[in-house]
Amino acid sequence: MPCLPRMQSPSESIMAAEFRYVVPHKFSGITVQQSILDCFPFRETETLLAMLDYSSLKVNLQPAKLEDLLTVNDELCYRLNNYHEPEVNTDWHLLWEGDEIIAVHKPANLPVSRTTRNIYNTLVQLVRRESDWPDAHLLHRLDLETSGIVLLAKTKEWASKWQPKLSSLMAEKTYHAIVYGNPKWDSTVLECELSTRADSPIRCQMHVCDSGQKGKASKTSFKVLQTFEGYSLIECQLLTGRKHQIRAHLAHLGHPIVGDKIYAHDGQYYLKRIENQLTEQDENMIQTNHHLLSAYKVQLQLEEGVEPITVMDENFSATWQTFVSKCRL
């Protein structure tokens, strides 16, 4: 089953939303109407066209019609009235700016890029609309519920330059996590292969491979920063960058992250959530409205032989701070 965010009673925000779309080579030759419909595959055609402000249709800043054909690199602009999608935390902000790259704070519960239900309010679209970089491109991603540092290139061209160099650019990646339990170790390193399992009811869940099973190499260094009764604050240094790596590693070590619906409580609350069956008692067991994992620090190696730049993000969510205060961490 897919890993999609799904709330029990989603709160919808209604707006007049303006969209800008640059046609890639593989979609050249389709009509304006088909291009718009392709962006919203889960919406009824009649409903979508009823929201469309036809006077806003423009291709390369010139008035356009639905039947007009698009060619590669055309810029399509249009507005949808009474557009609605689930509310998300849009409180992003700039942490650091270089000549070609920026580092921004991504709040928890904000998708970095489009999902099946959030297209307008995503991190990359917010940065494009609200900053001086309308062509900003993501260099990497964070999970929906993970907060912290995200790097973007200011343009597509600079993204093409830096994405192949990402592993050397991000010389050090440090996260903070609040987990269940108190580890018996002060520090440890977990090195293993990670993979999904065909028999798992949660298809996106990553597992430490058993002997004979092949996966992708992963390595994380962990250090206990603070403990209290039943909980611990852990520093996690990513030495590789696999999907859900920190979450899967901590769960394997017996200390899943607080609020993690996939890796804590055997994933039962994730399964109930996607079926819209979470109860108030379930929410109390989950404890937080997002898992408590944050990308805390990144060291950027922009030039070989030059001292790396350290970017830190101490903008922990209200949920995180409330939990820390309650547990006296």
ZAMARGU-4260 file (C-alpha; in steps of 0.2 Angstrom, whole numbers, plus 5000, padded with zeros to 4 digits):
<rodrens>
0) 5000/5000/5000 | 5007/5017/4996 | 5015/5029/5008 | 5003/5044/5006 | 4999/5056/5020
5) 4981/5054/5025 | 4972/5062/5039 | 4956/5056/5048 | 4947/5072/5045 | 4957/5083/5033
10) 4956/5102/5036 | 4955/5110/5019 | 4961/5127/5014 | 4952/5136/5000 | 4961/5148/4989
15) 4963/5156/4972 | 4979/5147/4967 | 4991/5152/4953 | 5001/5139/4944 | 5016/5140/4933
20) 5022/5125/4923 | 5037/5124/4911 | 5034/5110/4898 | 5047/5096/4898 | 5053/5088/4882
25) 5043/5072/4885 | 5026/5082/4886 | 5029/5093/4871 | 5014/5092/4859 | 5000/5090/4871
30) 4986/5103/4873 | 4984/5116/4887 | 4969/5107/4893 | 4978/5090/4894 | 4993/5098/4903
35) 4982/5105/4916 | 4972/5089/4918 | 4988/5079/4920 | 4993/5089/4935 | 4978/5084/4944
40) 4975/5066/4940 | 4964/5063/4955 | 4952/5077/4951 | 4936/5075/4940 | 4938/5084/4923
45) 4922/5094/4925 | 4926/5099/4943 | 4944/5105/4938 | 4938/5115/4923 | 4924/5123/4933
50) 4938/5130/4944 | 4948/5137/4930 | 4949/5155/4927 | 4950/5155/4908 | 4955/5173/4907
55) 4971/5168/4917 | 4977/5156/4904 | 4994/5161/4897 | 5008/5153/4887 | 5024/5162/4887
60) 5014/5177/4895 | 5002/5178/4880 | 4983/5174/4881 | 4980/5155/4877 | 4966/5143/4874
65) 4963/5125/4880 | 4965/5118/4863 | 4982/5127/4860 | 4997/5115/4858 | 5012/5116/4870
70) 5030/5114/4865 | 5045/5110/4875 | 5050/5125/4887 | 5034/5134/4885 | 5028/5142/4901
75) 5010/5139/4905 | 5002/5149/4918 | 4984/5148/4925 | 4973/5151/4940 | 4961/5140/4949
80) 4947/5148/4959 | 4940/5139/4975 | 4955/5127/4974 | 4957/5117/4990 | 4969/5105/4997
85) 4974/5099/5014 | 4981/5113/5026 | 5000/5111/5029 | 5013/5121/5039 | 5019/5134/5027
90) 5031/5142/5039 | 5047/5140/5030 | 5061/5152/5030 | 5079/5155/5024 | 5093/5149/5034
95) 5108/5152/5023 | 5112/5159/5006 | 5126/5156/4994 | 5129/5161/4976 | 5121/5146/4969
100) 5113/5137/4983 | 5101/5141/4998 | 5097/5132/5014 | 5080/5133/5021 | 5070/5128/5036
105) 5056/5115/5032 | 5043/5114/5045 | 5036/5097/5050 | 5020/5092/5040 | 5025/5101/5024
110) 5029/5091/5009 | 5045/5096/5000 | 5037/5093/4983 | 5020/5088/4976 | 5010/5073/4982
115) 4993/5066/4976 | 4984/5079/4987 | 4996/5094/4989 | 5002/5102/4974 | 5001/5121/4977
120) 5008/5122/4995 | 5024/5112/4995 | 5041/5118/5000 | 5048/5120/4983 | 5032/5129/4977
125) 5032/5141/4992 | 5050/5145/4989 | 5047/5149/4971 | 5032/5160/4975 | 5039/5169/4990
130) 5057/5171/4987 | 5069/5179/4974 | 5071/5162/4966 | 5056/5157/4955 | 5066/5143/4947
135) 5072/5135/4963 | 5075/5117/4963 | 5077/5104/4977 | 5094/5096/4979 | 5087/5083/4991
140) 5072/5078/5001 | 5065/5076/5019 | 5050/5065/5024 | 5034/5075/5026 | 5034/5074/5045
145) 5053/5078/5047 | 5058/5096/5050 | 5074/5104/5047 | 5087/5109/5034 | 5084/5107/5015
150) 5095/5113/5001 | 5089/5120/4985 | 5098/5127/4970 | 5093/5144/4964 | 5090/5138/4946
155) 5088/5122/4936 | 5106/5125/4929 | 5114/5126/4946 | 5103/5111/4952 | 5111/5101/4937
160) 5128/5106/4943 | 5126/5102/4961 | 5115/5086/4962 | 5129/5075/4955 | 5140/5082/4969
165) 5128/5081/4983 | 5137/5068/4993 | 5153/5078/4994 | 5143/5095/4995 | 5135/5089/5011
170) 5151/5084/5020 | 5141/5080/5036 | 5123/5078/5040 | 5117/5078/5058 | 5099/5075/5064
175) 5091/5075/5081 | 5078/5062/5086 | 5068/5059/5102 | 5065/5041/5104 | 5056/5028/5115
180) 5067/5020/5129 | 5084/5023/5136 | 5098/5015/5125 | 5111/5004/5135 | 5125/5012/5124
185) 5131/5030/5124 | 5136/5029/5106 | 5135/5016/5092 | 5136/5014/5074 | 5124/5003/5064
190) 5130/4997/5047 | 5118/4986/5037 | 5108/4984/5021 | 5091/4991/5020 | 5076/4985/5008
195) 5057/4984/5008 | 5049/4967/5010 | 5036/4960/4999 | 5026/4952/5013 | 5025/4969/5023
200) 5008/4977/5024 | 5017/4994/5023 | 5025/4993/5006 | 5036/5009/5009 | 5043/5002/5026
205) 5062/4999/5025 | 5069/4984/5034 | 5086/4978/5039 | 5090/4964/5027 | 5091/4946/5034
210) 5106/4935/5028 | 5103/4931/5010 | 5092/4946/5006 | 5100/4960/4996 | 5097/4978/4999
215) 5106/4995/4999 | 5121/4998/5010 | 5117/5010/5025 | 5127/5017/5039 | 5122/5029/5054
220) 5132/5035/5069 | 5121/5038/5085 | 5125/5047/5101 | 5114/5049/5116 | 5113/5067/5121
225) 5100/5066/5135 | 5089/5053/5144 | 5073/5054/5155 | 5061/5041/5160 | 5056/5031/5145
230) 5063/5043/5132 | 5080/5049/5125 | 5087/5063/5114 | 5098/5055/5101 | 5111/5063/5089
235) 5111/5054/5072 | 5125/5057/5059 | 5120/5050/5042 | 5135/5042/5034 | 5124/5036/5019
240) 5107/5043/5013 | 5094/5029/5011 | 5076/5031/5012 | 5069/5031/5030 | 5087/5027/5035
245) 5087/5035/5053 | 5069/5029/5056 | 5072/5011/5051 | 5089/5010/5060 | 5083/5017/5077
250) 5068/5005/5076 | 5080/4990/5073 | 5090/4996/5088 | 5074/4995/5098 | 5071/5014/5100
255) 5059/5020/5087 | 5056/5038/5085 | 5041/5046/5095 | 5026/5049/5084 | 5033/5038/5070
260) 5017/5029/5063 | 5027/5017/5052 | 5041/5012/5063 | 5034/5013/5080 | 5020/5001/5087
265) 5023/4989/5073 | 5015/5001/5061 | 4998/4998/5067 | 4993/5016/5068 | 4999/5020/5050
270) 4988/5006/5044 | 4973/5013/5054 | 4977/5030/5048 | 4976/5026/5029 | 4959/5018/5032
275) 4953/5033/5042 | 4951/5022/5057 | 4961/5031/5070 | 4952/5034/5087 | 4956/5047/5100
280) 4964/5034/5110 | 4975/5030/5095 | 4980/5048/5094 | 4985/5048/5112 | 4996/5033/5110
285) 5004/5041/5095 | 5007/5056/5106 | 5013/5069/5093 | 5006/5076/5077 | 5022/5072/5068
290) 5037/5061/5072 | 5051/5069/5082 | 5065/5069/5069 | 5074/5085/5063 | 5088/5089/5051
295) 5098/5099/5064 | 5115/5103/5056 | 5124/5102/5039 | 5142/5105/5034 | 5143/5111/5016
300) 5159/5108/5007 | 5158/5121/4993 | 5176/5120/4987 | 5189/5107/4990 | 5202/5112/5003
305) 5191/5126/5009 | 5184/5126/5027 | 5166/5119/5026 | 5151/5130/5030 | 5141/5125/5045
310) 5122/5128/5044 | 5111/5124/5059 | 5092/5124/5061 | 5086/5125/5079 | 5068/5129/5074
315) 5060/5115/5083 | 5041/5114/5081 | 5029/5118/5095 | 5025/5100/5096 | 5043/5095/5099
320) 5046/5109/5112 | 5030/5104/5121 | 5035/5086/5122 | 5053/5090/5128 | 5046/5101/5141
325) 5034/5088/5147 | 5048/5075/5148 | 5060/5087/5155 | 5073/5082/5142
</rodrens>
